[in-house]
Amino acid sequence: MPLYLSKFSYTPETWARMIRNPEDRGKAAQEYIESVGGKLHGFWYAFGSHDGYNLWEAPDNVSMAAVAVAIAGGGALSSLETTVLLSVDETMSALRMAAEVGYRAPGA
């Protein structure tokens, strides 16, 4: 199954609610991804440009998109970005395939 890395940030209102009522949102994230047949591999909070990161596994892009859209639609986040991760083997295959594409730079 494909792996996905999500970066997210909460709204100030969400932080205020969590200060009043602390909650392990990793458990919620696990439930969301399991509902589409996936798995949560990690949930971390961070300092910096994003409040947290998730590492997910999902059956396909549509399943992951469904989870991301459901979460984003809930209104608790100010941003959510999800990136499909490629294994080394997948990247090697892409590199071999790229040699066959026949790309030509503009004006060349």
Secondary structure as the mmCIF struct_conf table of DSSP 4:
data_model
#
loop_
_struct_conf.conf_type_id
_struct_conf.id
_struct_conf.beg_label_comp_id
_struct_conf.beg_label_asym_id
_struct_conf.beg_label_seq_id
_struct_conf.end_label_comp_id
_struct_conf.end_label_asym_id
_struct_conf.end_label_seq_id
STRN STRN1 LEU A 3 TYR A 10
HELX_RH_AL_P HELX_RH_AL_P1 PRO A 12 ARG A 20
BEND BEND1 ASN A 21 ASN A 21
HELX_RH_AL_P HELX_RH_AL_P2 ARG A 25 GLU A 34
TURN_TY1_P TURN_TY1_P1 SER A 35 GLY A 37
STRN STRN2 LYS A 39 TYR A 45
BEND BEND2 PHE A 47 ASP A 51
STRN STRN3 GLY A 52 GLU A 57
BEND BEND3 PRO A 59 ASP A 60
HELX_RH_AL_P HELX_RH_AL_P3 ASN A 61 GLY A 73
TURN_TY1_P TURN_TY1_P2 GLY A 74 GLY A 74
BEND BEND4 GLY A 75 GLY A 75
STRN STRN4 LEU A 77 LEU A 85
HELX_RH_AL_P HELX_RH_AL_P4 VAL A 88 ALA A 98
TURN_TY1_P TURN_TY1_P3 ALA A 99 VAL A 101
TURN_TY1_P TURN_TY1_P4 PRO A 106 GLY A 107
#
